[in-house]
Amino acid sequence: MRAHEDLEVELGHRFQKRELLQHALTHSSILPELEANEDRRDNQQLEFLGDAVLGLIASQYLVERFPEWSEGQLSKSRAQLVRQSSLQAAARRLNLGEYLRLGRGEEETHGREKSAALADAFESIVAALFLDAGLDVTRQFLCRALLDPALAQGAERLRQPDHKSGLQEFLQAHGRAPATYRVASESGPGHQRRFVIEVWIDGQPVGRAEGTSKKEAEQSAARQAMERLSHADQDG
């Protein structure tokens, strides 16, 4: 585990309350291994706050740069910006996994490379920055670490459809129950997991897809289900 000072250089901020940074980097797996007199808080509460701060700043970022976009376009683009794969990619650019405080079991299963742990840690860092330095410093960090790199890939990429939301809207419009998603199988080591997800509608599997995260596989399965339902609707 690298020194916190190195991470502060990456973040562009030196913490006044150093305990906030340690709190943000503490994974729940290490709690049983801590001494009774040590701080026994993991980063889950900071993750909760960071999610809200990130949503606010991402919303402001999009509104300022794309004043012509509709509410729907903005909402879908924000979802793209703050999805797990985007956050873990930003965390990797910061080498955030190298700073996590993990339990021995999590360390042995490549916890520093797990997408969920990295995304959660990134949100926790956002919260820690917000509590230590306020909204402006946090906004500057997020623009540099997450939002500007995403926009550099092209605004149109941000506007790619959210297939799960589209499927839900289609089902609702046709008076049908919401879709449910089930993990059909998991494979691969902890740092290279593959998930096969099925989407079920009215008690029947309608789509099935594979991805490196559950969210990715769910989106692909939802797209497949939408294509099948649309064709069936046209044929009917």
Secondary structure, DSSP 8 states (H G I E B T S, - for coil): ---HHHHHHHHT---SSHHHHHHHTB-GGGGGGS-TTS----SHHHHHHHHHHHHHHHHHHHHHH-TTS-HHHHHHHHHHHHSHHHHHHHHHHTTGGGG-B--HHHHHTTGGG-HHHHHHHHHHHHHHHHHHH-HHHHHHHHIIIIIHHHHHT-HHHHT---HHHHHHHHHHHTT----EEEEEEEES-GGG-EEEEEEEETTEEEEEEEESSHHHHHHHHHHHHHHHHHHHHHH-
